[in-house]
Amino acid sequence: MALLRLAASHAEKRGAALYLVGGFVRDLLLDLATADFDLVVVGDALALAGDLAMDFGGALVTHPRFGTAKWHLHRDDPRLRQALGAATGDDDLPATIDLATARTEVYDHPTALPTVERGGIENDLQRRDFTINTLAIRLDGPAYGELLDPWGGGRDLQNRSIRVLHDRSFLDDPTRVLRAVRLGVRLGFQIDPETLRLLTQSLPQLAAVSGERLRNELDVILSGPETLRMVARLAELHLLSAIHPALDWDGWLEEAFERAGRFQPPETWGLQEGSIALPLRYAVWVIRRSMAEAASWADRLRVSRAEQAVWLQANQLFRELPRAIARGDKVSALTARMEAADALALAAVRLAHSADPAIVRAVETYLTQWRHVRPVTDGRALLELGVPPGPGYRRLLERLRAGWLDGEITSEEQEASARAEWIAQEVAHG
């Protein structure tokens, strides 16, 4: 509150009106915790953000085209501490505050980025997705605390309903269909019948949405605590197949997603710190589909080459590893196959085959033991033994390593004996 009062005071000095809008107001009225502060300035948000950063420190990221700024607070700045008072602790402050100039938006055609012009607070609220996100609270001047509700958002909060503002809402921005599902599941609201009809009619428009925008929306859905219910609702409304034909949802995927959410790989696996639920869920989503379908899904989302490689490696290993184990392939052959894959791809395969103890054991043993096995002999030792440098080095070292992996070599003496025999063979074959 102290921080908002600072912003309101600076807005008044500029003759601007300042409003707290959107999700914060919605969650405040629903008595839900939230940390997202979105401020709308009827005036110049960039100038106001500049004033705040100049007077209280921090850093700004601005987007002049849209008239928006993100103020990154430096919580330990003495000017900010003094202005807020000693009673305000770091935990009481958000890391950032978003400020936006009140604006209108015109879409030249469906899925296009909008043309932006300055407008009043009603214009700004009118461009939003759902009525429950059109609520605003005035923060400056004598109208402090006034609640604006021009689109019936308060009524829809009471009715626990998700409703769009106009018939072209989903056509203007088809990603709103994903947000409607996400918001409905998160809040326990139902999608208004007319809104649901419009949503269903707009599904073909998802094909025109860029991969980056789709990815952003799906990242949020696959990262939260309600992922399973959200994806199930997407499938129920036929949104998954509208996004991409390779996407489906069934009991197997539900269990795999649930396991990914609580999967904690050992540090020895060398995976990233923190939760890996999101990349795992993406990798297993199409792990049972064909390689072509997995590649097409990666292309649709325009993922990085590295991430696409992980998905395709997981997809291929999902089928190949069971066959290799069933054939009784040696440990060295299994190691060579898994060594060609990223650890994240292997984690996805292990997750997808969690009901098969042989595959689980093979992946876990590879990640913790097999991949670290190396012969005592190295290139320098071969040179000292008079072996001329060349391709034979690699063949010899690979054979020695395979011997250790397959249990054919169990001591340095056995390695020395095998090495001598193989060197003689290399020499004999030129």
Secondary structure, 3 states (H helix, E strand, C coil): CHHHHHHHHHHHHCCCEEEEECHHHHHHHCCCCCCCCEEEEECCHHHHHHHHHHHHCCEEEEECCCCEEEEECCCCCHHHHHHHCCCCCHHHCCCEEEEEECEEEECCCCCCCCEEEECCHHHHHHCCCEHHHCCEEECCHHHCCCEECCCCHHHHHHHCEECECCCCHHHHCCCHHHHHHHHHHHHCCEECHHHHHHHHHHHHHHHHCCHHHHHHHHHHHHHCCCHHHHHHHHHHCCHHHHHCCCCCCCHHHHHHHHHHHHCCCCHHHCCCCCCCHHHHHHHHHCCCCCHHHHHHHHHHHCCCHHHHHHHHHHHHHHHHHHHHHHHCCCHHHHHHHHHCCCHHHHHHHHHHCCCCHHHHHHHHHHHHCHHHCCCCCCHHHHHHCCCCCCHHHHHHHHHHHHHHHCCCCCCHHHHHHHHHHHHHHHHHCC
